[in-house]
């Protein structure tokens, strides 16, 4: 444990963490100097009360994708901004967190909380010192708390997004979209509660202590966090449902067990390589690849398991599985999946030369994600074998993939796939892959990072036409 706390992150991450910490110290020093004459109206018990609330708000945070999380810290931090000199709330935010993480993660989390609170305090003070009026109405408190809330959100979200971007090599916009964009409105809508808590604490409504009123308002505030929590849980529920579907599909065609899982591992490694280590994209490809043949769940077993030649009608039925898959998952569009998943399901049998199906797209008309999964799907099918075809060796399958470069497959992907194959990843040989899976020893070509978009689940069979 001691060694873990002494470990160092990559240099650019360490530089960013130290910059955030120094930024907090500089801004806190400025606030202490600029507002040194502002009286502290809170006593020791008041400070302990608000410190405890801040600590509690962090402890009930909601986990997000990409190792991030969110909490209602900002509500109590903003209330303290209203109640105290500008320098106090940032200090409370900095010291209230205690998660016993690796030292640089702990330092960054404390620094970004303190820095965001300090910037919010400046926004609040600006409108206190420059009042806004509409007739006889003083709009400064409402506008000030809204400005402070927006400032806190953008400061906090920008720092966290940048840290994840630097640590995991994930595009900045992708991190922002997954973790921050959807929650922005909540900050603005909940900001009046911070002002309400501060005013209630100053003017007790229950007993002779404002803390009772604040604690009373914690009940609806606590349950408001379930809006965030339920969004995360909804995605997990969809993943579990799809895992059950994959189990059902595997039960229909057990001869091709682990097909989709192996395809997903190949596709993830290939996506990671062609996108220079973009982990978010690689995990999204993995999830989509797990579902690429989901449409076959609606095809009769007699056709799926037929050992001989297919009739034209049966062949057309097999070829309908991409469209069936899209239709099957259409209720989840914009709720659990983005277009990447549907592109993979619909287009993974398109060919570079335009002779694939169902849309006969060619070249770059085929979405990149579908080209990646299509190559992985074909290699897996070649080396797996079917009742009507003997399995190829990994070397034979690689040669066929190379021969089909520019015909069935994107030449750039074939080149990247060849480089990956030469590294002898566990998925290269199907028997080795199955043995590793059964022994829970599977490792991908590159280290896997945890992500909510990864879906480690059972397998599904491959199509009769994977090598077309």
C-alpha positions in Angstrom: 0.0 0.0 0.0 2.9 2.4 0.8 4.4 1.8 -2.6 1.1 2.4 -4.3 0.8 5.8 -2.7 4.3 6.7 -3.9 3.7 5.8 -7.6 3.9 8.5 -10.2 1.4 9.1 -13.1 2.6 9.8 -16.6 4.5 13.1 -16.7 1.8 15.1 -18.4 -0.8 13.9 -15.9 1.6 14.8 -13.0 2.1 18.2 -14.5 -1.6 18.8 -14.8 -2.2 17.6 -11.2 0.5 19.9 -9.8 -0.8 22.8 -12.0 -4.3 22.4 -10.5 -2.9 22.3 -7.0 -0.8 25.4 -7.5 -3.7 27.1 -9.2 -5.8 26.4 -6.1 -3.1 27.7 -3.7 -2.6 30.9 -5.8 -6.4 31.6 -6.0 -6.9 30.8 -2.3 -4.0 33.1 -1.4 -5.5 35.9 -3.5 -8.9 35.5 -1.7 -7.2 35.5 1.7 -5.4 38.7 0.8 -8.3 40.5 -1.0 -10.9 39.7 1.6 -8.8 39.6 4.8 -11.0 42.3 6.4 -14.3 40.4 5.8 -15.5 39.2 9.2 -16.1 35.4 9.8 -19.6 35.2 11.1 -19.6 31.4 11.6 -18.5 29.8 14.8 -16.7 26.5 15.3 -19.9 24.5 15.5 -21.2 26.1 12.3 -17.9 25.2 10.5 -18.2 21.6 11.8 -21.8 21.4 10.6 -21.1 22.6 7.1 -17.9 20.6 6.9 -19.8 17.5 7.8 -22.5 18.2 5.1 -19.8 18.7 2.5 -18.1 15.5 3.5 -21.4 13.6 3.3 -22.2 15.0 -0.1 -18.9 13.6 -1.5 -19.5 10.2 0.1 -22.9 9.8 -1.7 -21.5 10.5 -5.1 -22.7 8.7 -8.2 -20.2 6.7 -10.3 -19.8 7.7 -14.0 -18.1 6.1 -17.0 -14.3 6.4 -17.4 -13.6 6.2 -13.6 -15.3 9.5 -12.9 -18.0 10.4 -10.4 -20.3 13.2 -9.5 -21.8 14.6 -6.2 -23.9 17.4 -4.8 -20.8 19.0 -3.2 -21.5 22.2 -5.2 -24.8 22.8 -3.3 -23.2 22.9 0.1 -20.1 24.7 -1.2 -22.2 27.4 -2.8 -24.3 27.7 0.4 -21.1 28.2 2.4 -19.9 30.8 -0.2 -23.1 32.8 0.6 -22.6 32.5 4.3 -18.9 33.1 4.8 -15.9 35.1 3.5 -14.8 34.0 -0.1 -11.7 32.2 1.2 -13.5 29.8 3.6 -15.6 27.7 1.3 -12.6 26.6 -0.9 -10.7 25.5 2.1 -13.6 23.4 3.4 -14.1 21.9 -0.1 -10.4 21.1 -0.2 -10.1 19.4 3.2 -13.6 17.8 3.4 -12.6 15.0 0.9 -11.0 11.9 2.3 -11.1 8.9 0.0 -7.6 7.3 0.7 -6.8 7.1 -3.0 -3.4 7.1 -4.7 -1.7 10.4 -3.6 -1.9 12.2 -6.9 -5.5 11.3 -7.5 -6.4 12.5 -4.0 -4.4 15.7 -4.5 -6.1 16.4 -7.8 -9.6 15.7 -6.5 -9.1 18.0 -3.6 -7.5 20.7 -5.8 -10.3 20.7 -8.4 -13.0 20.9 -5.7 -11.2 23.8 -4.0 -10.4 25.6 -7.3 -14.0 25.3 -8.6 -15.3 26.6 -5.3 -12.9 29.5 -5.3 -13.9 30.5 -8.8 -17.6 30.2 -7.8 -16.9 32.5 -4.8 -15.4 35.1 -7.1 -18.5 35.0 -9.3 -20.8 35.4 -6.2 -18.7 38.3 -4.9 -18.8 40.0 -8.3 -22.6 40.3 -8.2 -22.6 41.3 -4.5 -20.3 44.2 -5.3 -22.1 45.1 -8.6 -25.8 44.8 -7.8 -28.4 44.2 -10.5 -31.8 45.8 -10.1 -35.1 45.5 -12.0 -37.0 48.4 -10.7 -37.0 48.0 -6.9 -36.1 44.3 -7.2 -32.6 43.3 -6.3 -31.7 40.5 -8.7 -28.1 40.1 -7.5 -28.6 37.1 -5.1 -30.4 35.1 -7.8 -28.1 36.0 -10.6 -25.1 35.7 -8.4 -25.9 32.1 -7.3 -26.7 31.1 -10.8 -23.4 32.5 -12.0 -21.5 30.8 -9.2 -23.2 27.5 -10.0 -22.3 27.7 -13.7 -18.8 28.7 -12.8 -18.4 25.8 -10.4 -19.8 23.4 -13.0 -17.5 24.4 -15.9 -14.4 24.7 -13.7 -15.0 21.3 -12.1 -16.1 19.5 -15.3 -13.3 21.0 -17.4 -10.6 19.9 -14.9 -12.0 16.4 -14.5 -12.5 16.0 -18.3 -9.0 17.1 -19.0 -7.5 14.8 -16.4 -9.3 11.8 -17.8 -8.3 12.8 -21.3 -4.6 13.0 -20.3 -4.6 9.8 -18.3 -6.5 7.6 -20.7 -5.8 9.1 -24.1 -9.5 9.5 -24.7 -10.7 12.4 -26.8 -11.6 15.4 -24.7 -15.0 15.8 -26.3 -15.9 12.2 -25.8 -15.2 12.4 -22.1 -17.2 15.6 -21.8 -20.2 14.1 -23.7 -20.3 10.9 -21.5 -19.7 12.5 -18.1 -20.6 16.2 -18.1 -22.8 17.4 -20.9 -26.0 15.8 -19.7 -25.7 17.0 -16.1 -25.2 20.7 -16.8 -28.8 21.6 -16.5 -29.0 20.1 -13.0 -26.4 22.5 -11.7 -28.4 25.5 -12.8 -31.7 24.1 -11.5 -30.3 23.1 -8.1 -28.4 26.3 -7.6 -31.4 28.1 -5.9 -31.3 25.4 -3.2 -27.9 26.5 -2.2 -29.1 30.1 -1.7 -32.2 28.8 0.1 -30.1 26.7 2.5 -27.9 29.7 3.3 -30.8 31.9 3.9 -32.6 29.2 6.0 -29.5 28.8 8.1 -29.3 32.5 8.7 -33.1 32.8 9.5 -34.1 29.6 11.5 -37.6 28.3 10.6 -37.5 25.3 13.0 -36.4 25.9 16.6 -33.7 28.4 17.3 -31.0 26.9 15.0 -30.9 27.1 11.2 -29.3 23.7 10.9 -32.7 22.0 11.5 -34.1 23.6 8.4 -31.1 22.7 6.4 -31.3 19.1 7.5 -35.0 19.1 6.6 -34.2 20.2 3.1 -31.6 17.4 2.8 -34.4 14.8 2.3 -35.6 16.1 -1.1 -32.0 17.0 -2.0 -30.8 13.5 -1.3 -33.5 12.0 -3.4 -32.8 14.4 -6.3 -29.5 12.6 -6.8 -31.4 9.5 -7.9 -32.1 11.3 -11.2 -28.3 11.0 -11.8 -28.1 7.5 -10.3 -31.0 6.2 -12.3 -29.5 7.3 -15.6 -26.4 5.2 -14.8 -28.5 2.3 -13.6 -30.6 2.4 -16.7 -27.6 1.8 -18.9 -26.5 -1.0 -16.7 -29.9 -2.6 -16.9 -29.8 -2.4 -20.7 -26.4 -4.1 -20.6 -27.8 -6.9 -18.4 -30.8 -7.4 -20.7 -28.5 -7.6 -23.7 -26.4 -10.2 -21.9 -29.5 -12.3 -21.4 -30.2 -12.0 -25.2 -26.7 -13.1 -26.0 -27.1 -16.1 -23.7 -30.3 -17.0 -25.6 -28.5 -16.6 -28.9 -25.6 -18.8 -27.8 -28.1 -21.5 -26.7 -29.5 -21.6 -30.2 -26.1 -22.2 -31.8 -23.6 -23.6 -29.3 -21.2 -24.7 -32.0 -19.9 -21.1 -32.3 -19.6 -20.4 -28.6 -17.4 -17.4 -27.7 -17.8 -16.1 -31.3 -19.0 -12.6 -30.4 -16.7 -12.3 -27.4 -13.6 -13.2 -29.5 -14.8 -10.9 -32.3 -15.2 -8.1 -29.7 -11.7 -8.6 -28.4 -10.2 -8.6 -31.9 -12.2 -5.5 -32.8 -11.2 -3.7 -29.6 -7.5 -4.2 -30.2 -7.8 -3.2 -33.8 -9.8 -0.1 -33.0 -7.3 0.9 -30.3 -4.4 0.5 -32.7 -5.9 2.5 -35.6 -7.1 5.2 -33.2 -3.7 5.7 -31.5 -4.8 4.2 -28.2 -8.3 5.9 -27.9 -9.7 3.8 -25.1 -13.2 5.2 -25.3 -13.5 4.4 -29.0 -12.0 0.9 -28.4 -14.5 0.1 -25.7 -17.4 1.4 -27.7 -16.3 -0.9 -30.6 -16.1 -3.8 -28.1 -19.7 -3.2 -26.9 -21.0 -2.9 -30.5 -19.1 -6.0 -31.6 -20.7 -8.1 -28.8 -24.0 -7.3 -30.4 -23.1 -7.5 -34.1 -25.1 -10.7 -34.7 -28.0 -10.0 -32.3 -30.4 -10.1 -35.2 -29.9 -13.9 -35.6 -31.9 -14.4 -32.5 -35.0 -14.1 -34.8 -33.8 -16.7 -37.3 -35.0 -20.3 -36.9 -32.5 -22.8 -35.6 -33.1 -25.1 -38.5 -31.6 -22.5 -40.8 -28.8 -21.4 -38.4 -27.7 -25.0 -37.8 -28.3 -26.5 -41.3 -25.1 -28.4 -42.2 -25.6 -28.4 -45.9 -26.3 -25.9 -48.6 -28.9 -23.2 -48.0 -31.8 -22.6 -50.4 -32.1 -19.1 -51.8 -34.9 -18.4 -49.3 -32.8 -19.6 -46.4 -29.8 -17.6 -47.6 -31.9 -14.5 -47.8 -33.1 -15.2 -44.3 -29.5 -15.4 -43.0 -28.7 -12.2 -44.8 -31.6 -10.4 -43.1 -30.0 -10.6 -39.6 -28.3 -7.2 -39.8 -31.6 -5.4 -40.4 -33.3 -7.6 -37.8 -30.7 -6.7 -35.3 -31.3 -3.0 -35.8 -35.0 -3.4 -35.5 -34.7 -5.5 -32.4 -32.6 -2.8 -30.6 -34.5 0.2 -32.1 -36.4 0.8 -28.7 -33.0 1.5 -27.1 -32.0 4.2 -29.6 -31.0 7.4 -27.9 -31.4 5.7 -24.5 -28.7 3.1 -24.3 -26.9 3.1 -27.7 -25.6 5.7 -30.1 -25.3 5.3 -33.9 -22.0 3.5 -33.6 -23.7 0.3 -32.3 -26.4 0.4 -35.0 -23.8 1.0 -37.7 -21.9 -2.1 -36.6 -25.0 -4.2 -36.5 -26.3 -3.1 -39.9 -23.1 -2.8 -41.9 -20.6 -5.4 -40.6 -21.2 -7.5 -43.8 -20.5 -4.7 -46.2 -17.4 -5.1 -48.4 -14.7 -2.6 -49.4 -15.5 -3.4 -53.1 -19.2 -2.8 -52.7 -20.4 -6.4 -53.0 -21.5 -6.9 -49.4 -24.9 -6.5 -47.8 -27.4 -5.2 -47.0 -26.8 -1.7 -48.5 -23.9 -2.6 -50.9 -21.8 0.3 -49.6 -18.2 0.5 -50.7 -14.9 2.0 -49.4 -15.3 4.8 -47.0 -19.1 4.8 -47.4 -19.0 1.9 -44.9 -18.7 3.3 -41.3 -15.2 2.7 -39.9 -16.6 0.9 -36.9 -18.4 -1.6 -39.2 -15.2 -2.1 -41.2 -13.3 -2.9 -38.0 -15.9 -5.4 -36.7 -16.4 -6.9 -40.2 -12.7 -7.8 -40.4 -12.7 -9.2 -36.9 -15.8 -11.2 -37.6 -14.4 -12.7 -40.8 -11.1 -13.8 -39.1 -13.0 -15.3 -36.2 -15.3 -17.3 -38.6 -12.4 -18.5 -40.7 -10.5 -19.9 -37.7 -13.6 -21.3 -35.9 -15.0 -23.6 -38.6 -18.6 -24.6 -39.2 -20.4 -27.8 -39.8 -20.1 -27.1 -43.5 -16.5 -25.9 -43.5 -13.3 -26.9 -41.9 -11.5 -24.3 -39.7 -8.4 -22.6 -41.1 -5.2 -22.2 -39.1 -4.4 -18.7 -37.9 -1.7 -18.5 -40.6 -4.1 -19.5 -43.3 -6.7 -17.1 -42.1 -4.2 -14.2 -42.0 -3.1 -14.9 -45.6 -6.8 -14.9 -46.7 -7.3 -11.6 -44.9 -4.3 -10.2 -46.7 -5.4 -11.5 -50.0 -8.8 -9.9 -49.6 -7.3 -6.5 -48.8 -8.9 -3.9 -51.1 -11.6 -6.4 -52.0 -13.5 -7.4 -48.8 -11.4 -5.4 -46.3 -10.1 -1.8 -45.8 -6.3 -2.0 -46.7 -5.4 0.2 -43.8 -7.2 -2.1 -41.4 -5.5 -5.1 -42.9 -2.1 -3.6 -42.4 -2.9 -2.8 -38.7 -4.4 -6.2 -38.2 -1.3 -7.9 -39.6 0.8 -5.9 -37.1 -1.4 -6.9 -34.2 -1.4 -10.6 -35.3 2.4 -10.6 -35.4 2.3 -9.7 -31.6 0.7 -13.1 -31.0 -2.4 -11.9 -29.1 -4.4 -14.5 -27.2 -7.2 -14.2 -29.8 -5.0 -15.2 -32.7 -5.5 -18.9 -32.0 -9.0 -19.9 -31.2 -8.2 -23.0 -29.1 -5.8 -20.9 -26.9 -8.5 -18.2 -26.6 -11.1 -20.7 -25.4 -8.7 -22.3 -23.0 -7.8 -18.9 -21.6 -11.5 -17.9 -21.3 -12.4 -21.0 -19.5 -9.5 -20.4 -17.1 -10.4 -16.8 -16.7 -6.9 -15.8 -18.0 -7.9 -13.8 -21.0 -5.8 -10.8 -21.7 -6.0 -8.5 -24.7 -3.1 -7.2 -26.7 -3.1 -4.0 -24.7 -4.0 -3.5 -21.0 -7.8 -3.1 -20.6 -9.1 -0.2 -18.7 -12.4 -0.3 -16.9 -15.2 1.5 -18.6 -19.0 1.5 -18.4 -19.0 1.0 -22.1 -17.3 -2.4 -21.8 -19.7 -5.3 -21.8 -18.1 -8.6 -20.6 -20.8 -11.1 -21.4 -21.4 -14.4 -23.0 -21.0 -15.3 -26.7 -23.0 -15.6 -29.9 -22.5 -17.5 -33.2 -21.2 -16.1 -36.4 -22.9 -16.0 -39.8 -22.4 -18.6 -42.5 -21.3 -15.8 -44.8 -18.6 -14.2 -42.7 -15.9 -14.8 -45.3 -17.8 -13.3 -48.2 
